[in-house]
Amino acid sequence: MNFIDLCAGIGGFRLGFEQAGFECIGFAERDKFARKSYEAMYDTEDEWTALDIADLRSGDIPQSDVWTFGFPCQDISIAGKRAGLSGERSGIFYKILELVKGKDPEDKPTFLVAENVKNLLSIDAGRGFKEVLAEMDEAGYDAEWKLFNSKDYGTPQNRERVYLVGHL
């Protein structure tokens, strides 16, 4: 199976998916420092790429089996201003779902795999997470989610993250 790595950061999803035998066929990342790191760590020479998801149309993204994305958390995190999903940065979630919805049914990825901070579950008294699930449903995806903590997997930090898997 292949995947597109959106909001790629420095490639955390890519590392795991490639270790699991998936093939990355492209990525999008706006932050110039994260992008430089990503390109230094992975062979991206012949891959599709984009700088800013906000500038894309559905037809710009090649067909793939999976889209991964760790959409920006600044508006969701308890360390931020808590603007929620309507915030300028975290609102990119809506753009990604708009891109999925704009695909012909046969061109939609079979899976969406997303990641964000624990507070996604409770932002706006839980209405934000309900909106995430509703948007995924509207795009044609059933979603499952789980909260993971990196400390439970051998890393020396306490880092809780929500992972969502949407499937057509």
Phi and psi in degrees as GROMACS dihedral restraints (atoms count N, CA, C in turn):
[ dihedral_restraints ]
;  ai    aj    ak    al  type     phi  dphi    fc
    3     4     5     6     1  -121.0    20    10
    4     5     6     7     1   167.4    20    10
    6     7     8     9     1  -149.5    20    10
    7     8     9    10     1   159.0    20    10
    9    10    11    12     1  -112.3    20    10
   10    11    12    13     1   133.3    20    10
   12    13    14    15     1  -104.6    20    10
   13    14    15    16     1    97.3    20    10
   15    16    17    18     1   -95.0    20    10
   16    17    18    19     1   151.7    20    10
   18    19    20    21     1    47.3    20    10
   19    20    21    22     1    52.2    20    10
   21    22    23    24     1   -68.9    20    10
   22    23    24    25     1   -22.5    20    10
   24    25    26    27     1    58.3    20    10
   25    26    27    28     1  -132.6    20    10
   27    28    29    30     1  -101.4    20    10
   28    29    30    31     1     9.6    20    10
   30    31    32    33     1   102.0    20    10
   31    32    33    34     1    29.0    20    10
   33    34    35    36     1   -60.3    20    10
   34    35    36    37     1   -46.5    20    10
   36    37    38    39     1   -62.2    20    10
   37    38    39    40     1   -43.3    20    10
   39    40    41    42     1   -59.3    20    10
   40    41    42    43     1   -46.0    20    10
   42    43    44    45     1   -55.4    20    10
   43    44    45    46     1   -51.0    20    10
   45    46    47    48     1   -65.6    20    10
   46    47    48    49     1   -43.8    20    10
   48    49    50    51     1   -66.9    20    10
   49    50    51    52     1   -39.5    20    10
   51    52    53    54     1   -67.2    20    10
   52    53    54    55     1   -38.5    20    10
   54    55    56    57     1   -62.8    20    10
   55    56    57    58     1   -27.0    20    10
   57    58    59    60     1   -86.9    20    10
   58    59    60    61     1     1.1    20    10
   60    61    62    63     1    96.5    20    10
   61    62    63    64     1     7.1    20    10
   63    64    65    66     1   -81.9    20    10
   64    65    66    67     1   157.9    20    10
   66    67    68    69     1  -112.4    20    10
   67    68    69    70     1   125.1    20    10
   69    70    71    72     1   -82.1    20    10
   70    71    72    73     1   127.9    20    10
   72    73    74    75     1  -111.0    20    10
   73    74    75    76     1     0.2    20    10
   75    76    77    78     1   173.4    20    10
   76    77    78    79     1   167.2    20    10
   78    79    80    81     1  -153.5    20    10
   79    80    81    82     1   160.3    20    10
   81    82    83    84     1  -135.2    20    10
   82    83    84    85     1   131.5    20    10
   84    85    86    87     1  -155.9    20    10
   85    86    87    88     1   129.1    20    10
   87    88    89    90     1   -89.6    20    10
   88    89    90    91     1   -36.8    20    10
   90    91    92    93     1   -67.5    20    10
   91    92    93    94     1   121.2    20    10
   93    94    95    96     1   -65.1    20    10
   94    95    96    97     1   -31.4    20    10
   96    97    98    99     1   -76.2    20    10
   97    98    99   100     1   -41.6    20    10
   99   100   101   102     1   -64.0    20    10
  100   101   102   103     1   -41.7    20    10
  102   103   104   105     1   -62.6    20    10
  103   104   105   106     1   -42.8    20    10
  105   106   107   108     1   -62.3    20    10
  106   107   108   109     1   -42.3    20    10
  108   109   110   111     1   -63.1    20    10
  109   110   111   112     1   -46.5    20    10
  111   112   113   114     1   -56.5    20    10
  112   113   114   115     1   -49.2    20    10
  114   115   116   117     1   -67.4    20    10
  115   116   117   118     1   -27.4    20    10
  117   118   119   120     1   -75.1    20    10
  118   119   120   121     1   -32.0    20    10
  120   121   122   123     1   -87.6    20    10
  121   122   123   124     1   -24.8    20    10
  123   124   125   126     1  -126.7    20    10
  124   125   126   127     1   151.0    20    10
  126   127   128   129     1   -82.2    20    10
  127   128   129   130     1    99.4    20    10
  129   130   131   132     1  -109.1    20    10
  130   131   132   133     1     7.6    20    10
  132   133   134   135     1   -54.1    20    10
  133   134   135   136     1   -44.1    20    10
  135   136   137   138     1  -103.2    20    10
  136   137   138   139     1    17.3    20    10
  138   139   140   141     1   -94.1    20    10
  139   140   141   142     1   154.4    20    10
  141   142   143   144     1   -65.8    20    10
  142   143   144   145     1   144.2    20    10
  144   145   146   147     1  -150.7    20    10
  145   146   147   148     1   156.0    20    10
  147   148   149   150     1  -145.7    20    10
  148   149   150   151     1   148.9    20    10
  150   151   152   153     1   -84.3    20    10
  151   152   153   154     1   -47.7    20    10
  153   154   155   156     1  -131.9    20    10
  154   155   156   157     1   117.8    20    10
  156   157   158   159     1   -58.2    20    10
  157   158   159   160     1   -33.6    20    10
  159   160   161   162     1   -60.9    20    10
  160   161   162   163     1   -21.9    20    10
  162   163   164   165     1   -93.2    20    10
  163   164   165   166     1    -1.8    20    10
  165   166   167   168     1   -89.1    20    10
  166   167   168   169     1   155.4    20    10
  168   169   170   171     1  -113.9    20    10
  169   170   171   172     1   159.7    20    10
  171   172   173   174     1   -53.1    20    10
  172   173   174   175     1   -41.7    20    10
  174   175   176   177     1   -69.7    20    10
  175   176   177   178     1   -12.7    20    10
  177   178   179   180     1   -74.7    20    10
  178   179   180   181     1   -23.3    20    10
  180   181   182   183     1   -95.4    20    10
  181   182   183   184     1   124.5    20    10
  183   184   185   186     1   -66.0    20    10
  184   185   186   187     1   157.6    20    10
  186   187   188   189     1   -64.7    20    10
  187   188   189   190     1   137.0    20    10
  189   190   191   192     1  -151.2    20    10
  190   191   192   193     1   166.3    20    10
  192   193   194   195     1   -77.1    20    10
  193   194   195   196     1   -32.0    20    10
  195   196   197   198     1  -139.4    20    10
  196   197   198   199     1   141.8    20    10
  198   199   200   201     1  -112.7    20    10
  199   200   201   202     1   127.4    20    10
  201   202   203   204     1  -108.0    20    10
  202   203   204   205     1   146.3    20    10
  204   205   206   207     1  -162.7    20    10
  205   206   207   208     1   130.7    20    10
  207   208   209   210     1  -105.8    20    10
  208   209   210   211     1    81.1    20    10
  210   211   212   213     1   -63.4    20    10
  211   212   213   214     1   150.6    20    10
  213   214   215   216     1   -51.7    20    10
  214   215   216   217     1   138.7    20    10
  216   217   218   219     1  -107.3    20    10
  217   218   219   220     1    -1.6    20    10
  219   220   221   222     1   -55.9    20    10
  220   221   222   223     1   -33.9    20    10
  222   223   224   225     1   -87.1    20    10
  223   224   225   226     1    -6.5    20    10
  225   226   227   228     1  -108.4    20    10
  226   227   228   229     1   -34.2    20    10
  228   229   230   231     1   -59.9    20    10
  229   230   231   232     1   146.8    20    10
  231   232   233   234     1   -66.9    20    10
  232   233   234   235     1   -16.8    20    10
  234   235   236   237     1   -83.8    20    10
  235   236   237   238     1    -9.5    20    10
  237   238   239   240     1   -99.7    20    10
  238   239   240   241     1  -164.6    20    10
  240   241   242   243     1   -85.3    20    10
  241   242   243   244     1    -3.9    20    10
  243   244   245   246     1    59.3    20    10
  244   245   246   247     1    44.2    20    10
  246   247   248   249     1   -73.3    20    10
  247   248   249   250     1   -12.5    20    10
  249   250   251   252     1    76.8    20    10
  250   251   252   253     1  -163.9    20    10
  252   253   254   255     1   -65.4    20    10
  253   254   255   256     1   -18.3    20    10
  255   256   257   258     1   -83.6    20    10
  256   257   258   259     1    -3.5    20    10
  258   259   260   261     1   -66.5    20    10
  259   260   261   262     1   157.4    20    10
  261   262   263   264     1   -57.0    20    10
  262   263   264   265     1   -43.9    20    10
  264   265   266   267     1   -82.1    20    10
  265   266   267   268     1   -54.3    20    10
  267   268   269   270     1   -67.8    20    10
  268   269   270   271     1   -21.1    20    10
  270   271   272   273     1   -62.9    20    10
  271   272   273   274     1    -9.6    20    10
  273   274   275   276     1   -60.7    20    10
  274   275   276   277     1   -21.8    20    10
  276   277   278   279     1   -52.9    20    10
  277   278   279   280     1   -45.7    20    10
  279   280   281   282     1   -63.7    20    10
  280   281   282   283     1   -36.9    20    10
  282   283   284   285     1   -64.8    20    10
  283   284   285   286     1   -42.2    20    10
  285   286   287   288     1   -63.1    20    10
  286   287   288   289     1   -43.4    20    10
  288   289   290   291     1   -67.2    20    10
  289   290   291   292     1   -33.9    20    10
  291   292   293   294     1   -62.3    20    10
  292   293   294   295     1   -40.8    20    10
  294   295   296   297     1   -63.8    20    10
  295   296   297   298     1   -40.6    20    10
  297   298   299   300     1   -65.1    20    10
  298   299   300   301     1   -47.3    20    10
  300   301   302   303     1   -61.4    20    10
  301   302   303   304     1   -29.0    20    10
  303   304   305   306     1   -78.5    20    10
  304   305   306   307     1    -8.2    20    10
  306   307   308   309     1   -78.8    20    10
  307   308   309   310     1   146.8    20    10
  309   310   311   312     1   -64.0    20    10
  310   311   312   313     1   148.4    20    10
  312   313   314   315     1   -50.9    20    10
  313   314   315   316     1   -39.8    20    10
  315   316   317   318     1   -73.9    20    10
  316   317   318   319     1   -13.8    20    10
  318   319   320   321     1  -102.6    20    10
  319   320   321   322     1    -3.2    20    10
  321   322   323   324     1   -70.8    20    10
  322   323   324   325     1   145.5    20    10
  324   325   326   327     1   -65.5    20    10
  325   326   327   328     1   146.6    20    10
  327   328   329   330     1   -68.3    20    10
  328   329   330   331     1   -32.6    20    10
  330   331   332   333     1  -130.7    20    10
  331   332   333   334     1   145.4    20    10
  333   334   335   336     1  -117.7    20    10
  334   335   336   337     1   130.1    20    10
  336   337   338   339     1  -124.6    20    10
  337   338   339   340     1   116.6    20    10
  339   340   341   342     1  -123.6    20    10
  340   341   342   343     1   156.8    20    10
  342   343   344   345     1  -139.9    20    10
  343   344   345   346     1   144.5    20    10
  345   346   347   348     1  -161.6    20    10
  346   347   348   349     1   179.0    20    10
  348   349   350   351     1   -71.0    20    10
  349   350   351   352     1   159.4    20    10
  351   352   353   354     1   -54.9    20    10
  352   353   354   355     1   -36.0    20    10
  354   355   356   357     1   -64.3    20    10
  355   356   357   358     1   -12.7    20    10
  357   358   359   360     1   -56.7    20    10
  358   359   360   361     1   -33.1    20    10
  360   361   362   363     1   -67.7    20    10
  361   362   363   364     1   -26.5    20    10
  363   364   365   366     1  -122.4    20    10
  364   365   366   367     1    -0.7    20    10
  366   367   368   369     1   -57.5    20    10
  367   368   369   370     1   139.3    20    10
  369   370   371   372     1    55.3    20    10
  370   371   372   373     1    45.6    20    10
  372   373   374   375     1    56.5    20    10
  373   374   375   376     1    33.5    20    10
  375   376   377   378     1    90.3    20    10
  376   377   378   379     1   -10.8    20    10
  378   379   380   381     1   -67.9    20    10
  379   380   381   382     1   -30.3    20    10
  381   382   383   384     1   -64.1    20    10
  382   383   384   385     1   -44.1    20    10
  384   385   386   387     1   -68.7    20    10
  385   386   387   388     1   -37.9    20    10
  387   388   389   390     1   -59.4    20    10
  388   389   390   391     1   -38.7    20    10
  390   391   392   393     1   -65.3    20    10
  391   392   393   394     1   -40.7    20    10
  393   394   395   396     1   -57.9    20    10
  394   395   396   397     1   -48.8    20    10
  396   397   398   399     1   -64.6    20    10
  397   398   399   400     1   -39.2    20    10
  399   400   401   402     1   -65.1    20    10
  400   401   402   403     1   -41.7    20    10
  402   403   404   405     1   -64.2    20    10
  403   404   405   406     1   -41.0    20    10
  405   406   407   408     1   -64.9    20    10
  406   407   408   409     1   -40.7    20    10
  408   409   410   411     1   -62.3    20    10
  409   410   411   412     1   -45.0    20    10
  411   412   413   414     1   -61.3    20    10
  412   413   414   415     1   -30.8    20    10
  414   415   416   417     1   -80.5    20    10
  415   416   417   418     1    -6.3    20    10
  417   418   419   420     1   103.0    20    10
  418   419   420   421     1    15.2    20    10
  420   421   422   423     1  -115.5    20    10
  421   422   423   424     1   133.1    20    10
  423   424   425   426     1   -84.3    20    10
  424   425   426   427     1   138.7    20    10
  426   427   428   429     1  -120.5    20    10
  427   428   429   430     1   142.3    20    10
  429   430   431   432     1  -124.4    20    10
  430   431   432   433     1   151.7    20    10
  432   433   434   435     1  -146.6    20    10
  433   434   435   436     1   158.9    20    10
  435   436   437   438     1  -155.1    20    10
  436   437   438   439     1   145.8    20    10
  438   439   440   441     1   -93.8    20    10
  439   440   441   442     1   126.9    20    10
  441   442   443   444     1  -119.4    20    10
  442   443   444   445     1   151.3    20    10
  444   445   446   447     1  -122.1    20    10
  445   446   447   448     1   125.2    20    10
  447   448   449   450     1   -58.5    20    10
  448   449   450   451     1   -28.5    20    10
  450   451   452   453     1   -63.8    20    10
  451   452   453   454     1   -22.5    20    10
  453   454   455   456     1   -80.5    20    10
  454   455   456   457     1    -1.2    20    10
  456   457   458   459     1  -126.3    20    10
  457   458   459   460     1    27.4    20    10
  459   460   461   462     1    86.0    20    10
  460   461   462   463     1     9.8    20    10
  462   463   464   465     1   -96.8    20    10
  463   464   465   466     1   149.3    20    10
  465   466   467   468     1   -86.1    20    10
  466   467   468   469     1    45.3    20    10
  468   469   470   471     1  -150.8    20    10
  469   470   471   472     1   155.6    20    10
  471   472   473   474     1  -100.7    20    10
  472   473   474   475     1   100.6    20    10
  474   475   476   477     1  -136.5    20    10
  475   476   477   478     1    98.5    20    10
  477   478   479   480     1   -88.3    20    10
  478   479   480   481     1   132.5    20    10
  480   481   482   483     1  -138.8    20    10
  481   482   483   484     1   144.1    20    10
  483   484   485   486     1   -93.7    20    10
  484   485   486   487     1   130.4    20    10
  486   487   488   489     1  -114.8    20    10
  487   488   489   490     1   133.8    20    10
  489   490   491   492     1  -119.1    20    10
  490   491   492   493     1   137.6    20    10
  492   493   494   495     1  -123.0    20    10
  493   494   495   496     1   117.0    20    10
  495   496   497   498     1  -103.3    20    10
  496   497   498   499     1   137.1    20    10
  498   499   500   501     1  -131.9    20    10
  499   500   501   502     1   140.1    20    10
